[in-house]
């Protein structure tokens, strides 16, 4: 996925996506992205201090694999 700037220019999106960029990609709210990550229904984010980011390639692979649950739920 690249962004077309002009007839001969394209820009690759950043390798690490913040919650807003990821919510635009998934077409949902930033709050829903956070819920998906917390519940294990999507890949966990990378935490860099207070920053929360998702690896673009990991997300692309997760989407290509059908957006299946990443973590199994704890059974009690």
C-alpha positions as a Markdown table, in Angstrom:
| # | Residue | x | y | z |
|---|---|---|---|---|
| 1 | Unk | 0.0 | 0.0 | 0.0 |
| 2 | Unk | 1.6 | 3.2 | -1.1 |
| 3 | Unk | 0.3 | 6.8 | -1.5 |
| 4 | Unk | 0.3 | 8.3 | -5.0 |
| 5 | Unk | 1.5 | 11.9 | -4.9 |
| 6 | Unk | 1.7 | 12.7 | -8.5 |
| 7 | Unk | 2.3 | 11.0 | -11.9 |
| 8 | Unk | 5.7 | 9.6 | -10.9 |
| 9 | Unk | 5.8 | 10.0 | -7.1 |
| 10 | Unk | 4.7 | 7.5 | -4.5 |
| 11 | Unk | 5.3 | 7.5 | -0.7 |
| 12 | Unk | 5.3 | 4.3 | 1.4 |
| 13 | Unk | 3.4 | 4.8 | 4.7 |
| 14 | Unk | 5.5 | 4.6 | 7.9 |
| 15 | Unk | 6.6 | 1.2 | 9.1 |
| 16 | Unk | 5.0 | 1.8 | 12.5 |
| 17 | Unk | 1.4 | 2.9 | 12.6 |
| 18 | Unk | -0.2 | 4.9 | 15.4 |
| 19 | Unk | -3.8 | 4.2 | 16.6 |
| 20 | Unk | -5.3 | 6.8 | 14.3 |
| 21 | Unk | -3.5 | 5.5 | 11.2 |
| 22 | Unk | -4.4 | 2.0 | 12.0 |
| 23 | Unk | -8.1 | 2.9 | 12.6 |
| 24 | Unk | -8.2 | 4.6 | 9.2 |
| 25 | Unk | -6.7 | 1.4 | 7.6 |
| 26 | Unk | -9.2 | -0.8 | 9.4 |
| 27 | Unk | -12.1 | 1.6 | 8.9 |
| 28 | Unk | -13.0 | 1.7 | 12.6 |
| 29 | Unk | -12.6 | 4.1 | 15.5 |
| 30 | Unk | -9.3 | 4.4 | 17.4 |
| 31 | Unk | -11.2 | 3.2 | 20.5 |
| 32 | Unk | -12.2 | 0.0 | 18.7 |
| 33 | Unk | -8.6 | -0.6 | 17.7 |
| 34 | Unk | -7.6 | -0.4 | 21.4 |
| 35 | Unk | -10.3 | -2.9 | 22.3 |
| 36 | Unk | -9.2 | -5.3 | 19.6 |
| 37 | Unk | -5.6 | -5.2 | 20.8 |
| 38 | Unk | -6.5 | -5.5 | 24.5 |
| 39 | Unk | -8.8 | -8.5 | 23.9 |
| 40 | Unk | -6.2 | -10.3 | 21.7 |
| 41 | Unk | -8.2 | -10.2 | 18.6 |
| 42 | Unk | -5.4 | -8.4 | 16.7 |
| 43 | Unk | -1.6 | -8.3 | 17.0 |
| 44 | Unk | -0.3 | -6.6 | 20.1 |
| 45 | Unk | 1.2 | -3.1 | 19.7 |
| 46 | Unk | 4.9 | -2.2 | 20.2 |
| 47 | Unk | 5.3 | 0.1 | 23.2 |
| 48 | Unk | 8.1 | 2.7 | 22.9 |
| 49 | Unk | 7.9 | 4.5 | 26.3 |
| 50 | Unk | 4.5 | 6.2 | 26.2 |
| 51 | Unk | 4.1 | 5.7 | 22.4 |
| 52 | Unk | 1.9 | 2.8 | 21.1 |
| 53 | Unk | 2.6 | 1.6 | 17.6 |
| 54 | Unk | 1.7 | -1.3 | 15.4 |
| 55 | Unk | 4.1 | -2.8 | 12.8 |
| 56 | Unk | 2.6 | -2.2 | 9.4 |
| 57 | Unk | 3.9 | -5.5 | 8.0 |
| 58 | Unk | 2.5 | -7.5 | 10.9 |
| 59 | Unk | -0.9 | -5.8 | 10.4 |
| 60 | Unk | -0.9 | -6.5 | 6.7 |
| 61 | Unk | -0.1 | -10.2 | 7.3 |
| 62 | Unk | -2.9 | -10.4 | 9.9 |
| 63 | Unk | -5.3 | -8.9 | 7.4 |
| 64 | Unk | -4.1 | -11.3 | 4.7 |
| 65 | Unk | -4.6 | -14.2 | 7.1 |
| 66 | Unk | -8.3 | -13.3 | 7.6 |
| 67 | Unk | -8.0 | -11.2 | 10.8 |
| 68 | Unk | -8.1 | -14.2 | 13.0 |
| 69 | Unk | -7.7 | -14.0 | 16.8 |
| 70 | Unk | -4.1 | -13.7 | 17.8 |
| 71 | Unk | -4.3 | -14.7 | 21.5 |
| 72 | Unk | -6.4 | -17.5 | 22.9 |
| 73 | Unk | -8.8 | -16.5 | 25.7 |
| 74 | Unk | -7.9 | -17.7 | 29.2 |
| 75 | Unk | -10.2 | -20.5 | 30.0 |
| 76 | Unk | -11.2 | -20.8 | 33.7 |
